[in-house]
Structures are given as structure tokens and as C-alpha cells.
Amino acid sequence: MNEDERQLFHIFLGLCAILLVLFLGVQLASYAISAILILGVILVHMKISRMRLGALEKPLERFERPGVTPGYGAMTLAAGTLACLTLLSNPGQILASLCILGFGDAGSTLVGTRSRRRLPWSRNKTYGGTAAFFLFCLPALYFAGWPALIVAALAAIAESFESHIDDNLIIAVVCVVAFRLVSGAGF
């Protein structure tokens, strides 16, 4: 497994989610992501049950990290995407959240694994990774304006802490809560 390929695929999936919303609308995109999540759960169950997945076996193995439940990252990405689609009502905020979730998280790993200066509060995260998270989120400005910068910064900070909860879920929760607070404040 090549981590760079895995992160580029993460960006690709984020872009696909954005395109689903732009071309199908929020409701149909939610249905599509729900169907993908259900299919993913079925595939993970089959894999854990040691069933062969035929032609899907090799492509799925290519993007898995060793020692991790098969499909876990993809399922949390789908669940985070679904949370943004269903818990936010503003289409611009939804699209901005999908940028943050799809691009920021991948950018932090792509750059962070090459950075040396560790964050004082996290021995596995770097200043470069956190800065890259924020910079990779800049396309979110197109969809939600400058409030997206606040949300991206909060998501970058949240992602910089060590946690036993998958980043895809943390980032989605931060996006939903932060956009709701920003909207409630009248921005």
C-alpha cells in the first residue's frame, strides 16, 4: 500500500462527493452515499467473514493500511460525507464541508508525512501537516465564502490532536457544528 496513492484516492472521493451534489443535488447525493455506505458495510462483513470478493479483492487491498479493519477508512469517509449532507441545510456549507473533509485530511497526510517539526501536543502530527490541511481546504471558499476559513481552521486544529476516533468522523462533526455556529452568529 502506497500512502500517497491512498491520499490521492481520498481527494478523488472528495471530488466525487462534490460532483454528486453539484449534478444530482443534496437529496439524491445523500441517497447515493447511503447506498454506497450500505454496500461498503456488506463488503466489509464479507471480508471479515473471510469470503472472497472476486475482482474487487485486489483493488480493495491496494488502498488498505496493514492491521486495520478492511474498508474502515472508506466507511468513515462515507459516514462523514453523509453527516455533512444530512446535518447541514445550506448547499454552500455542505460543499465547503466536503472540500474540507475530502481535501484537507488528505493534504495533511501528504505533507505531514514529509515534515519533521512535530506539534507539541501530538507526537504523530506536524506543523506542515496542519498547515497543509488548511491550505488544501481553500477551495471551500468558493462555496461558502470567508466563513469556510474559520471552519477549515477549526477542522485543521481538531485533526491535529491524537484521537482514537477516525479523522473522517472528527472533521465532519467539526464542519457541521462550526458551520451551524457561524450561521447562528449571522455570518
C-alpha positions in Angstrom: 0.0 0.0 0.0 1.3 3.4 -1.0 0.1 6.1 1.4 0.4 8.8 -1.3 -1.9 6.8 -3.6 -4.3 6.3 -0.7 -4.5 10.0 0.0 -4.8 10.9 -3.7 -7.7 8.5 -3.8 -9.2 10.2 -0.7 -9.1 13.5 -2.7 -10.7 11.8 -5.7 -13.5 10.5 -3.5 -14.0 14.0 -2.0 -14.2 15.4 -5.5 -16.7 12.7 -6.5 -18.9 13.7 -3.5 -18.8 17.3 -4.5 -19.7 16.5 -8.1 -22.6 14.3 -6.9 -24.0 17.2 -5.0 -23.5 19.6 -7.9 -25.0 17.3 -10.5 -27.7 15.4 -8.5 -28.5 17.8 -5.7 -28.1 17.2 -2.0 -31.0 14.8 -1.6 -30.0 12.4 -4.4 -26.4 12.7 -3.4 -27.4 11.6 0.1 -29.2 8.6 -1.2 -26.2 7.7 -3.4 -23.8 8.0 -0.4 -26.2 6.0 1.8 -26.3 3.2 -0.8 -22.5 3.2 -1.1 -22.2 3.1 2.7 -24.6 0.1 2.9 -22.7 -1.7 0.1 -19.5 -1.0 1.9 -20.8 -2.5 5.2 -21.8 -5.6 3.2 -18.4 -5.9 1.6 -16.6 -5.4 5.0 -18.8 -8.0 6.5 -17.9 -10.4 3.7 -14.2 -9.6 4.0 -14.3 -10.1 7.8 -16.1 -13.4 7.3 -13.2 -14.5 5.0 -15.4 -14.6 1.9 -13.7 -13.9 -1.4 -14.7 -10.7 -3.2 -13.6 -11.8 -6.6 -12.4 -9.0 -8.9 -12.8 -6.5 -6.0 -10.2 -8.2 -3.9 -7.1 -6.7 -5.4 -8.3 -3.0 -5.7 -9.6 -3.0 -2.2 -6.4 -4.5 -0.8 -4.3 -1.8 -2.6 -5.8 1.0 -0.6 -5.9 -0.6 2.9 -3.4 0.0 5.7 -2.0 -3.1 7.3 -3.6 -4.2 10.5 -6.8 -2.1 10.0 -10.3 -3.5 9.6 -10.8 -3.7 5.8 -12.8 -0.8 4.4 -12.9 1.1 7.7 -11.4 4.3 6.3 -13.7 4.3 3.3 -16.8 3.7 5.6 -15.9 6.5 7.9 -15.3 8.8 4.9 -18.8 7.8 3.6 -20.3 8.3 7.1 -18.6 11.7 7.4 -19.8 12.7 4.0 -23.4 11.6 4.8 -23.3 13.6 8.1 -22.4 16.7 6.2 -25.1 16.1 3.6 -27.8 15.5 6.1 -27.0 17.7 9.1 -26.3 20.9 7.2 -29.0 22.6 5.2 -27.1 25.3 3.3 -25.8 23.8 0.0 -22.7 26.1 0.0 -21.8 24.9 3.5 -22.3 21.3 2.5 -20.0 21.7 -0.5 -17.4 23.5 1.6 -17.5 20.8 4.2 -17.0 18.2 1.5 -13.9 20.1 0.4 -12.6 20.2 4.0 -13.3 16.6 4.5 -12.0 15.4 1.2 -9.1 17.6 0.6 -7.9 18.9 4.0 -7.5 15.5 5.6 -5.6 14.0 2.6 -3.4 17.1 2.3 -2.4 16.9 5.9 -1.1 13.3 5.4 0.6 14.0 2.1 2.6 16.9 3.5 2.7 15.9 7.2 4.5 12.6 6.5 7.3 14.6 4.8 7.5 17.2 7.6 9.8 17.0 10.6 8.7 19.5 13.1 6.2 17.7 15.4 3.4 19.5 17.2 4.0 19.9 20.9 0.6 18.3 21.7 0.8 15.4 19.2 3.8 13.3 18.6 2.5 11.9 15.3 1.3 15.2 13.7 3.4 18.0 12.3 3.2 21.8 11.7 3.5 21.1 8.0 0.6 18.7 8.0 -1.6 21.1 9.9 -0.8 24.0 7.6 -1.3 21.7 4.5 -4.7 20.7 5.9 -5.8 24.4 6.0 -4.3 25.2 2.6 -5.9 22.2 0.9 -9.2 23.5 2.2 -9.0 26.8 0.3 -11.4 25.6 -2.5 -14.1 25.7 0.3 -14.0 29.5 0.0 -15.7 29.2 -3.4 -18.7 27.5 -1.9 -19.2 29.2 1.5 -17.1 32.4 1.4 -14.8 33.5 4.3 -16.7 31.6 7.0 -15.2 28.5 5.4 -11.8 29.7 6.5 -12.9 29.7 10.1 -14.4 26.2 9.7 -11.2 24.9 7.9 -9.0 26.3 10.7 -11.1 24.7 13.4 -11.1 21.4 11.5 -7.3 21.6 11.0 -6.8 22.2 14.7 -9.2 19.3 15.6 -7.4 17.0 13.2 -4.0 17.9 14.8 -4.9 16.2 18.1 -4.3 12.5 18.6 -7.5 10.6 18.9 -8.9 7.0 18.8 -11.7 8.3 16.6 -11.2 8.4 12.9 -10.3 11.8 11.4 -13.1 11.5 8.8 -15.7 11.5 11.6 -14.0 14.2 13.7 -13.7 16.5 10.7 -17.3 16.0 9.7 -18.5 16.8 13.2 -16.4 19.9 13.4 -17.7 21.1 10.0 -21.3 20.6 11.0 -21.0 22.2 14.4 -18.8 25.1 13.2 -21.0 25.9 10.2 -24.1 25.8 12.4 -22.4 28.2 14.9 -21.2 30.5 12.2 -24.7 30.5 10.6 -26.3 31.2 14.1 -23.9 34.1 14.6 -25.3 35.7 11.3 -22.2 35.2 9.1 
